[in-house]
Amino acid sequence: MHFTIVVPGLLDLPPSALDAIDAEAPALARMLGGAAAPAIDEDGLVATACRACGIAKQQDWPVAPWLARGAGLDTGDSYWLCADPARFAVGHNDVRLAALVDDLDTGDANALVATLNAHFAGDGLVFIVSRSARWFARIDREPRLVTHPPQRALGAPLLPYLPTGPDAAQWRRWQSEMQMLLFEHAVNRRREHDGRATVDGVWLWGGGTPVAHNARSVRIFAEGGLIRDLAIGTGIGSFPLPSGLEAGPGAAPSVFWLDAIGSDALATRLAALDRLWMVPAENALRSGAIRDIALVIAGCASALTFRMERPSLLRRWRARFSSPRVAPLLARLSANAAGS
């Protein structure tokens, strides 16, 4: 029996906040402190979700075609990109991705996309509204393009996160045209008058073609988000997250995608994580009830995968009498991932 437990959000916390792990989540600290060096993935939660669903990386992690398929769209053989409606902030020295716009109604989303489609009809670029905050861009020919998930760019200067690759110049030009088209759109003028965020452009990311994925005999347990939508798109399906590891299934390989941990009520959240997931996991490994566990500590920009097997008697004795300092470990590994 093999479990994967994904803990999102921890690597997005400042190093000072990670100090709470040692005090509030001692089982987690023991497990991480006694584990071998983790695999470091600089693509963060997007890569973790794709791997869990058996999706291989193309130029990007190709989430768009699988999200489109999960939304009931006919993906055909086209190239698909996520085209999230976005708001940009113009500063003195740079432009930043301020936020994704998630409060559009269907009529406004369709009106904005209709304007884009009218302009790009001759280029073979088609925009599709799946739901008001999830748009796609479809094009028949596959561009040579590398993009970044919006979560990596939020609040940061745009330049390092703009598309790259041999065809990037054309797509950057198209993105500028999209911004100009939307700038004076009636929907945006009305939203601005009402004090709501305007849609200044779209964030293109997650491109790929719907090639066959590596179908996995695994169950995904999550409350929502990207992992749930990818599981639906790939046909794996997803199930509600149980209240804790002991309430989960007892046989099939499973991925438990926990709710993200942020700085709000951090001590309480860490204590609950330890009590409901880490203590049972530690006990199950020691008893041999679970053969091995992959524990993924993740953030938007990086993910650390620790693989753990049943500890030896010596390791259990050392863990009992040692006081691991996990915060510096996670901070160092996260910094290494960001710099790679």
ABEGO torsion letter per residue (X at the ends): XBBBBBBBGAAABBAAAAAAAAAABAAAAAAAAABBBBBBBAAEAAAAAAAAAGBBBBABBBAAAAAAAAAGBBAEABBBBBBBBBBBBBBAABBBBABBBAABBAAAAAAAAAAAAAAAAAAGBBBBBABAABBBBBBABBBBBBBBBAAAABGBBAAAABBBEAAAAAAAAAAAAAAAAAAABAAAAAAAAAGBBBBAEBBBBGBEBBBBBBBBBBBBBBAEEAAAAAAAAAGAEBBBBBABAAABBAABBBBBBBBBBBABGAAAAAAAAAAAAAAAAAAAAAAGABABBBBBBBBAABBBBBBBBBBBAAAAAAAAABBBBAAAAAAAAAAAAAAX
